Amino acid sequence: MADARPAAFIQGIGSTRFGRLEGTDTLSLMSEAAEAAVRDAGTARPAIDAVLTGYSTAMPHLMLATLFAEHFGVRPIYCHGVQVGGATGAALVMLARMLVESGTAERVLVVAGENRLTAPGGREGAISTLAQVGHALHEVPYGATIPAYYALLASQYMAAYGVCEEDLAEFAVLMRDNAATHPDAHLTKPVTVADVLASRTIATPLKLLDCCPISDGAVALVIGKVAGEGAVRIAGAGQAHQHQHISAATDVSDYGARHAAQRAFAQAGIRPDQVDILGIYDSFTITLCVLLEEIGFSLRGKAAADLRAGLYGRDGGLPLNPHGGLLSFGHSGVAGGLAHIAEIARQIGGKAGDRQLAGKSRGFVHADGGVLSSHVSLVLQGE
């Protein structure tokens, strides 16, 4: 059974469009999403007493959380920036939950965003910054990029479990189909498995369409202790950190995802087979294969087969990233991962509009940072 701890709820959700948003910057995008989240929560800026942000490669400020609070016109009693790569969005929500449940804060604004695509030198700067997750002596000097690190991981995983390039491509197709239903998505043109395989090679075996785009965009959440209409409870959370550098990860069967997931499920008092919608980090198609299989939603090497059988489709038993994920909705740094949480919370809370899926009451979100380095899992539940 779930424990009797105090509850924390996602009360408000706000987001911008994702894609090429000329004339925007980190603070303007964050402000747009934050204002929408505050409005959706039915509150006002003075009621926000804690602010949590991630980081911005387009605006690498040492005190981004405090800077944003000043810019947005709030004076929080708690203000904090967090950095765990792609897992940052989920980590922010986990921290916000702890602040609310401990009584430290009444309403926490979680916000992330940046003009990663259109900032001067933004694309190149982001690629250079992200590549630094590699080992300073044994990886970075050889010129590897994030796609190269994931390509090495993919080659190892595919050899171990019989996954093929066509299997990976299936996930790119699904994410594009899902994004086509969302008016704010970056990439919406349908693609086929053949299109994915024919796209140019980025780092063997990953093709261009196996990789998420770089986007502008922002997402914000208001998290508090009162469950209003459409609010979603953060029922469980867990983390795991078993390595930083991919060269130190020697066990292809255990990158840490399952440990974070087990902690979140145990805290929520439920089993994996009791969730009915998924938000899984998808920086690359291989990321989805590894995470879905390691956590246990599919058997090893069988995630693509389950996809083809309909399990992960919008009408399946476990709809996966209905907004299109990083692969098609877009990737604007921390906001890209936060968008998974926003989508699952909207679906559970009945706030997805024309895209609303019926009967979704309990969701699971998982994010990873680095190269499957930092893992954060969340269980979200309707009230």
Secondary structure, DSSP 8 states (H G I E B T S, - for coil): --------EEEEEEE---B--TT--HHHHHHHHHHHHHHHTT--GGG--EEEE---SSS--TTHHHHHHHHHT---SEEEE---GGGHHHHHHHHHHHHHHTTS-SEEEEEEEEETTTSTTHHHHHHHHHHTTS-TTTTGGGT--HHHHHHHHHHHHHHHHT--HHHHHHHHHHHHHHHTT-TT-S--S---HHHHHHS-EEETTEEGGGB--B-EEEEEEEEESS--TT-EEEEEEEEEE--SSGGG---TT-SSHHHHHHHHHHHHT--GGG--EEEE--SBHHHHHHHHHHHTSS-TT-HHHHHHTTTTSTTSSS-B-TT-IIIII-B-THHHHHHHHHHHHHHHHT--GGG--TT--EEEEEEEETTTTEEEEEEEEE-
